[in-house]
Amino acid sequence: MKKKDLETRLIHGNFERSRHYGSLAPPIYQTSTFVFDNARQGEARFSGEEEGYMYSRLGNPTVTEFEKKLADLEEGQEGIAFASGMGAVSAVLMHLMKSGDHVLVSEGVYGCTYSFLKMMKEKYNLHYDLISMSSEEVIQREIRPETKILYVETPINPTMKLVDLEMVIKTARKNGLTVVIDNTFCSPYLQQPLKLGADFVIHSATKYISGHGDVIAGAAVGPAEHMQEIRMTTQKDIGAVLGPFDAWLLLRGLKTLAVRMDRHCENAAAIFKELKDHSKVKNVIYPGDPAFEDFELAKRQMKKFGGLISFEIDGGKEAAQDFMDQLKIVKTAVSLGDAESLIQHPASMTHAIVPEEERIEMGINDSLVRLSLGLESSDDIWEDIEQALNSTFSN
Ligand SMILES: *Cc1c(COP(=O)(O)O)cnc(C)c1O
């Protein structure tokens, strides 16, 4: 039988309903621990002789449902849920690296991933370099004998620059390196790096996977042998585990991922068209813009162009902040992928920790704002943006 399409698997997955009284939705196992029938069963569970749950930091049935579903969607062997995206990033990197190792990271990587790597370098002798990853030659030049990992985010926030995953994976294979992709901005609906040959995929499930702005969560999918080791070490002993109710919210969110992503992407396309013609808006950055430097790559690599747009407000920081304050439907907040359209000012918010010079070099000036399109009507979103632009520039 043909493997069901992603849209169908998002909804049906492989939930074993008969083991749960036929419950349509997965139950929430809100429990810290599991009672053994007898002491010998406890012994058998801990020794691994008998399968079963023991204690919710080591595993919980609701969390397992989410892990199985995400692994299936990313077409990987095994998934693990974490208390946050950073829980997943840190657990995977600490599992893969040992003192003295080196990782190459695509520049512009998520701020906390960057500060995690910085801390690991200063305290634990793990090394990294941020590089552009624009071609095989550029990557090849930076590979050292101690290099173990290529760590990639694509598209990058907020400049939307893409990295060619096929090229990165090919380069890694030639050099015996492990490829880790942060797939948060795309979700498995727009991009499935493991199918291209990447080794690990990481998500901040806080974003599109949840989709409703009500949970902080993370996940990683990769080879079973590695994931089992992560489960027994950097997950179990550091302890960034997901709670059962949060896992249930993610399972609920996943059911509508495809329809939500379609709307996020449609809204971004519609708002891009309006923004690029507005006289007070400059440098609109959107992967679906035929004039965008990575447009061809985006077309090839992503199913659609995503739900994010960055643009500059004519008039610098003052004007950008005034504009944000005039918005009514679009809310000023960091995060992305929620039902609500959200706008943020990278230079003073998500990228405030990056030194100004580096920030400017990355293309993040004080005029730049980043918009995450929500699920509202695009007409209403545009009306809101237009009135905010008009009132910003009327006085
Ligand atoms: C938000 C985010 C993270 C961190 O996830 P949390 O759930 O906030 O810990 C990591 N990577 C990317 C690309 C993100 O957007």
PDBQT file of the ligand as one rigid body, heavy atoms in Angstrom, charges set to zero:
ROOT
HETATM    1  C1  LIG A 401      12.598  29.830  18.598  1.00  0.00    +0.000 C 
HETATM    2  C2  LIG A 401      13.721  29.150  17.931  1.00  0.00    +0.000 A 
HETATM    3  C3  LIG A 401      14.588  28.290  18.622  1.00  0.00    +0.000 A 
HETATM    4  C4  LIG A 401      14.491  28.077  20.113  1.00  0.00    +0.000 C 
HETATM    5  O1  LIG A 401      13.303  27.460  20.464  1.00  0.00    +0.000 OA
HETATM    6  P1  LIG A 401      12.594  27.623  21.917  1.00  0.00    +0.000 P 
HETATM    7  O2  LIG A 401      11.405  26.758  21.785  1.00  0.00    +0.000 OA
HETATM    8  O3  LIG A 401      12.292  29.076  22.093  1.00  0.00    +0.000 OA
HETATM    9  O4  LIG A 401      13.589  27.133  22.911  1.00  0.00    +0.000 OA
HETATM   10  C5  LIG A 401      15.585  27.632  17.906  1.00  0.00    +0.000 A 
HETATM   11  N1  LIG A 401      15.733  27.830  16.581  1.00  0.00    +0.000 NA
HETATM   12  C6  LIG A 401      14.937  28.661  15.877  1.00  0.00    +0.000 A 
HETATM   13  C7  LIG A 401      15.151  28.829  14.415  1.00  0.00    +0.000 C 
HETATM   14  C8  LIG A 401      13.900  29.350  16.524  1.00  0.00    +0.000 A 
HETATM   15  O5  LIG A 401      13.117  30.181  15.825  1.00  0.00    +0.000 OA
ENDROOT
TORSDOF 0
